[in-house]
Amino acid sequence: MNQQSSRGVMLVLSSPSGAGKTSITKELLKQEKNLVTSVSTTTRAPRVGEVEGQDYYFISPEIYHQMLEREEFLEHAKVYGNFYGTPKTPVFEALSQGKDVIFDIDWQGTQQLAQSARTDLVTIFILPPSLEELEKRLRSRAQDSEEVIQNRLASASYDLSHWAEYDYVIINENLDYSVECIRFILKSEKLKRVRQPYLHSFVNTLRNAK
């Protein structure tokens, strides 16, 4: 029986900005060796510490729209005045190799993935423990202007309205516990019958054994 023949899953984490999905994603990538990140393109400027090709591919609006016209994105969206998109090719290559691909995207991108690849998709919405804690986390990052922080807080209620569209929901009070929950979810999803294509031949072998 070759369990490595199974196709990978797309693991989506979404949340209001500041709820902790980026920190959770980084920790999951440390602990799950079969998990790789989906690197999106964006037209926004890099933040302090972000690395080209690791956090994002930073491109111009002109190049972004050229890629959009060529239908090179698996999902794309405009968020806070900037454009984002996930290139198709590296994701499909990773899935075919049995790798699990994690997406740090919003509800708009999740809806697009659900339309085109629902059987490969596992979606998780991350909730903050409170709006006060959400604001505290946004301010502690010290990466955004006051105007940007206020815009993110104003958008939080609308982002939160999409929580029921997701397969799983986690209240992120504690980073380690949230990561542990998602690791259990991933393991459970990989054990679903439809994600173990080798089982059919394996069971036939068992039935025909003498």
N, C-alpha and C positions, 0 to 999 in steps of 0.2 A: 504493500500500500504506500503510495507516494503522496503524502499530505502537502508537499510543496507544489503540487500541480494545481492547487486551488487558486482562484483569481483573488486579487486583493480587493479591499473595500475603500471607498471614499469616506473618510471620517470628517464630518463637518462640525466645527464649533462656531457658534454665533452668540452674540451678546451685545448689549449696549456698550459703547466705548467706555473703558475703565472698569468693567466687571471682572476682568482677570483672564480672559481667554488667551491672550498672548503669553502670559506667564505659565498657564497650564500647558499650552502647546510646547513651549520650550522644555518643560519638565518631562512631558510625555516622550519627546524625541530623545531625551537622555535615557529613558528607561525601556522603551520599546525598540529593539534593534531592527525589527522588520518594518518600522514606521518611517516614512520619508515625508518631507514637507512639500507642499505645492507652492512653488514660487510664482507669485503674481507679478504682472506688470502694473505700473502706476505712473501717472503724469505728475504726481506731487513731488516736492523736493524731499531729499533724504533727511531724516531726523538724525540727531547726534547719535553716533554709534552704529547706525544702520550700514550694512555692507551690500554693495551691488552684487546681485546674483545669489545672495543668501537670504536677505530679508525681502527684497523686491528687485525687479528689473526696472530701473528708472528710465523712462522713455519720454519723448516729446509728444504733445498732443497730435502732431502730424503723423508720427509713426504709429501711434495708437489707432488712429482712424484708418490707416492703411491696413493694419492687421484686422481690424473689425470688418472692413469691406471684404477681405479675403476669407472671412469666417474662420479665423485661427483661434478664436477664444471658446473655451468650454462654458464660461460664464463671464459676464461683464456688467459693470454698474458705474454710476456716477454717485460719489459719496462726498459730502461736504465740499462740493465744487471741483473735485478731482476725479479722474477716470481710473478704473481698475479693471483688470481682465486676467483670466487664467488660461495660458496657452494649452491647447489640447494635447499635442504630441507627447510631451514628457509624462503627462498623467497616464495616458493610455499605455505607454510603454512600461511604466512602473506596475500598473495593475496586471498586465499580461505576464509580468515576471513574478507575480505573487506578492508584491509589495503592497502595503497599506499606505494610502496617501491622505495626509491630514490637511484640511482646509480651514484657514482662519478668515472666514468671509461673513458678510451680513446676510440678512433674510432675503434680499433681492437675488443675490448669487445663489443661495440655497434653492430658491424656487426654480431658477433656471436649470440647476443640476437635476432637480427632481423631474423636470420635464424630459430630459434627455438621457438620464442614467439612473433611474430610481432603484433598480435592482442592485446596483453597486453602492448605494448610498446608505450611510448611517448618520443621522443628524442629532446634534445635542445643543440645547440652548442653555447658556450660562446666565444665571440671575445673580445680581448683587444682593447681599443681605439686607441692604437698605439704600435709599437714595442718598442719605447722608454719607454713608460709606463710599458710595459711587463717586460723589463729589470729592471726598478726601483722596481717593485713589487718583482721580484725574489731576488734582493739584499736586500730589506728591511726585508725579512724573516729571514736572517742571520742564515739559517739552512744548507746551502750547500756550498761546496768548490767552488773556482773559476772555477775549471775544470768542475764540475757538472753544474754550471751556464752557462758556455759556451756551453756545450753539449745540454742543454735545449734550449738555444737560437738558436743553429744550427738546432735543430729538429722542431722549431716552424713553419717554412715555410711548412714543410711536413705535420705537424698536421693540419695547416690551410687549406690545400688543400682538406680536407675531409668535409668542412663545408656544402657543398651542399647535403650531404647524410642525413641530419637531417631534422626533421619536422619543427622545429623552430630555429631561430638564433637571439641572443641578443648581442648587443654591450655593454659591461659592463663598462660604464662610471661612473655610480653611483650605489652603492650596493643596496640601498633601492628601487630604481626604478626597477632594475633588478629582485629583489625578488618579487615586486608587479606584474611585468609582468608574472613571472612564476606561481604565485598563480592564476592569471586569466586563464592562459593556463590550469592549472590542473583542475580548476573548469569547464572550457569549455569541456575538454576531458571527464570528468566524466558524463557530460550531453548528450554525444552522445548516440543515440538510442541503438547501439550494446552493450553499457556498462550498460544498464538498463534492465536486463532480466525480472524484475518484471512487466514491462509495458504491456506485452502481456496479462497477466491475468487481470491487472487493467483496460485496455481498454475494454476487454470483459465484465467485470463487469459493466462498464459505459453503454455499448451498450445494455446490457440485463436488465438494471434497468427499473423499471416500475413506 
